Amino acid sequence: MDQILEVNDLTKSFFSGENKLTVLDTISFSINQQDTISVVGPSGSGKTTLLGLCAGLDLPSSGSVSLAGIKLNALSEDDRAYIRNRYVGFIFQNFQLLPTITALENVMIPLELRGEKGLVPKAREILDRVGLGERMDHYPLQLSGGEQQRVAIARAFFSSPKIMFADEPTGNLDEETANKVTSLLFDINREEGTTLVLVTHNMELAAHTDRILQLKGGKLIADKQLRVV
Amino acid sequence: MQINNYGSYSGMEYIIKIKKPRKTLFNDKWVWRMAWLDARHNLTRLFLFISSIIIGIGALVAIDSFNTNLQEDINTNAKALLGADLNVRSNKVFEEETLALFDSIEYEQAMDVRFASMVLFLTPQGGTRLVQVVASEGNYPFYGNIETLPDDAMESLTQGRFAIVDESLAMQFEVSYDDSIKLGNLSFIVKGIVSSMPGTNVVAATFAPSIYISLEYLEQTGLIQYGSRYSYRRYFKTGTTEQADLLEKRLLPVIKKYSYSHSTVEDEKENMGEAFENLYRFFNLLGFVALILGCIGVASSIHIYVQQKKSFIAVLRCIGASAWQSFNIFFIQSMVLGLLGSIAGVLLGIGIQHLVPVMFGKYIPVEISVGIAWGAVLKGLLLGIFISGIFSFLPLSDIRNIPPLSVLRSDLNNDNKFSRMKLLVILLAILFPWVFAVIQTQSIRNGTVFMGALLGSFIVLTLVAKLIIFLARKFFPTGWSFVWRQSLSNLFRPQNQTTVLVVVIGLGTFLVSTLLLIQHALLNQVEFMGSEERSNTVLFDIQPYQKQGVSDLVRTYQFPVQQLVPIVSTRLSKIRGKTISEIQKDTSDHIPNWSLTREYRITYRDSLIESEKIVKGKMISEVAQPNDTIWVSISENMAETLHVDIGDEVIFDVQGVPITTYIGSFREVDWQRIQTNFIFVFPKGVLEEAPQFYVLMTRTESKAKSAAFQQELVTKFPNVSVIDLRLILQTIDQFMDKVAYVIQFMALFSIVTGLIVLAGAVINNKYVRLKENVLLRTLGAVKKQIVQMTLLEYGYLGLFAGLTGIVLSLLGAWGLTRMFFEIKFVPDYIGLLAIWLSVTFLTIIIGWINTRDVINKSPLEVLRKEV
């Protein structure tokens, strides 16, 4: 199976005065298309930093990230934005919906950004799919946390990304809502055949994925295949 | 998408360069759509931005339109202002040669003699008043409309011993048709009232209202005495400007020979333009201030708007919007709102312009028309768009540096990257106000000074803000109670608005206080009645034979004779051996012509008076022997103008008798003092026998006693005129009140813009503090504590910023009074204190209004909103 993400000797360090803090230390791994993978580890282990680097939101101090065969290190920020728009979907712990536009408009943004038109029927369809058919003209503030995260899931999958990055997608939800959102996320992911990279410290959620990468102190301490796709 | 393979890594091929379709502001429909989608819900926050533009542009358009229309009106009505195509004026009877030349001119002519005199009202109410008598002959004015009651009142002047009086005079002394007045030895019957006369205005009429009589009765009034100031005028109606120019050339030899003054319509236009130049400049500067405050309003509201939009922008960047696309969304919002604001500002300006003539049209001698000045409209629109672009670009440029990673880490700081584009915009932002100030003031020096002062104020206020932050942190009082500590620490904690608020509040205070100080200094100039000892009544045109009689009359009323000063009229004949005409021809001298040809009223005495002191040379008190050298004293200003020094020879022409003198001393004269001040002072023993008249200064007590005295004086000595300084003071006071009202009205624009900026800064600050205050409430802080903390924080800011603004205004007003107005700087500490307290109070009030959201809503509601 083709690789969608390849990470080689990835290191990220920060400087505070003369002190050097290494958040990620020579991490290497690769992910195949349609894999579901979770990155777990305690707070401060470097999970979110790794996600940011893999998604092209940040640049490493050394090492490289190749996404869909494109070496992100060599690209400008605008070029990386262009790649994100074509290949990447995001789901965040705090939903990150644009507060001044409706649920429907939020969903359409990634494809509108590509210049595509006639998106309303398709956007309505996916909002129906996440159970928000009646609330698509509501603004984020008028929705509950679970509803907001469902809109975020719809937005993330709407552009048919090759890879989905989810940062603690249920971290801000109660257990019941979290379970519903988890089911929805994995169901749609399966239907769409998207690669899913899930960052969490919730082992129960991580157990839904095929493979678990465990980080500690910025190092990859375990790479465990739970099931073979 | 086209992807090119350009590199390799560990033997594998990787794509390292992306070729994507080029999108610009104009072909990227998505940014326009996002701009609209986002703006729909931010209109209230952007209202402050748009208000700044509206008020700034409104002020500018109103002022520019008024200036343009006034200039056009002056151009159109210049003939009516002059009342003729050409006039020639002399302060003595025209010479035979001149009269012969006038008689040979074929154009229609008219003449009049104007002079100040006392009038006695023979009405039941009675009373006396200093007036301007206009004794006329002919059909002047040839142009413009005279408004009289009845309509044909002016025609009655030729039909008998009749007079027409100014409307203000008629109202003040309740003069009606067929009442009698007395001018000198003659009484006249009032046959009409003048409400409008070409070339005069309410201001002039307030100080010296006119009475019109026929020239044929002037002699009989007995008012023509030695020393009185007369203006003999001859008016010509040529019909066209070209003919007026030809006539002017024909008359120039006698005009020059006898030092007459003359005016053509073109001169009148220029004079009027100059008369209003300071008004233009003042208003233009007010417009400039309003516009600059508008610029600050734009920049600060967009800056805070961008701060609130950080996460929005990060999400957009995260899902694939480029840095420029993110920037363009908000740039489009700014530009569209800037355009809308400019249009609204233009409409507001046009509306306000209609108010201006209503407010002070009567102080201007032309009827101000109200029309749309398209130049001003276009200028306002372009400036509004330009300001929106430049001053929103600076804060918006930060958008390009917001990292997409801040979606995951909200505490991530974006680097303040410097780009060539940003540098260019910063240069434009500095250059624009400077160029604009130069254009508005029509002077590179004034524009630069003004811009420098503004920039200096910004720098000082910014430094003060930094100092406040530094001191509050460095000497933080750890022992204070929680509320006091929390409010003080708000000044230096992350995301504090101390600098923005101090600059905005300080600048507003600076402008308002400077206006107050200038106004106070101007008013102080006319408040000369404070001292118990000072003279308040001046009697002039006293002939030598009347000297004793007038002095006795003054004493009869138990008024003191404080000064009795002889005055002799002279002209300059030679300076340092060169005749006046030789000096006039010599262009290397650079001595202004007016100083050579004017009449000098001089006195003689043996000592200095209170208002003068010797700065060079020695005052010679008396000439003992007829052949002794005559050493005269000259005021230092005039010595500079005439380029004379100690020991230089100056020959005076005293009524045809040449008197050779030498400059013996320079005097510094305080011309502001109510004294009989002179440019030249002769020693005693020279001019005693020359034709002269006297001025007497006294201090009258009650108004009634003063009126009785004046009535008796006019009856006994009809040619002696009285200036009642109390009346003048009262008139000036009323006039200054009205002028101050107009100035304050126009200054209101700047103040309103300042208030909008202040409110904007404080309201935007609310969003920074809101979440924190809600958290404090959640943790158990009671409403009272939240209110106290807010009031204290804004109290600190208001106090410090206000004080800095006031200190700056003291410096600014000192500079303005010394350099521009050339008047004494008199600080009004009570007024400044009032402003300081008001600014602090206003800041606290606006801050308090802001906390209502936190106080009146449940913490949960606000917290949920903020998620």
Interface residues (C-beta under 8 A of the other chain):
Chain A: N8 T48 L51 G52 L57 D58 S64 S66 G69 I70 K71 A74 L75 E77 D78 D79 A81 Y82 I83 R84 N85 R86 V88 F90 F92 N94 Q96 L97 L98 P99 T100 I101 E105 I109 P110 E112 L113 R114 G115 Y139 L141 R155 D167
Chain B: M1 I3 G7 Y9 S10 E13 Y14 I15 I16 K17 I18 K20 P21 K29 W30 R33 M34 L37 D38 R40 H41 N42 S311 F312 A314 V315 L316 R317 C318 I319 G320 A321 S322 A323 W324 Q325 P403 P404 L405 V407 L408 R409 R864 K865 V867
